[in-house]
Amino acid sequence: MLPKKNRLKKNKDFTKVIRQGKFSHSFFLSLKEAKNDLAQTRVGFVVSKKISKKATVRNKIKRWLREAVRANLDKIRSGKDIIFFTKKGIEEKKFWEIKQAVEKLLKKGSL
């Protein structure tokens, strides 16, 4: 579980990152990051109904993404807002594949 201080929750924060952020892409995952005026990094996740109509599948993907980010949280530079967008095909991946994709995207985005 991500600590509360590291969660991106408010709609206006998501909108700000989407408008001002920079994209990095992977095969089944995308990342958009923007600066914030805080001392910590905040992370949000978007898993649309296009991935799966079942909420249980979408929630499992979000839990796996949160755990992958939590494991790398100390390596991420502070003062960033990050949103992970999922793409079709992620529902068939294993946890370790998602974790590797998160690590690659964080390196690619120089975070």
PyMOL commands that set and color helices and strands:
alter all, ss='L'
color gray80, all
select helices_A, chain A and resi 4-6+11-20+55-75+90-92+95-108
alter helices_A, ss='H'
color red, helices_A
select strands_A, chain A and resi 22-25+29-35+42-46+80-86
alter strands_A, ss='S'
color yellow, strands_A
deselect
rebuild
show_as cartoon
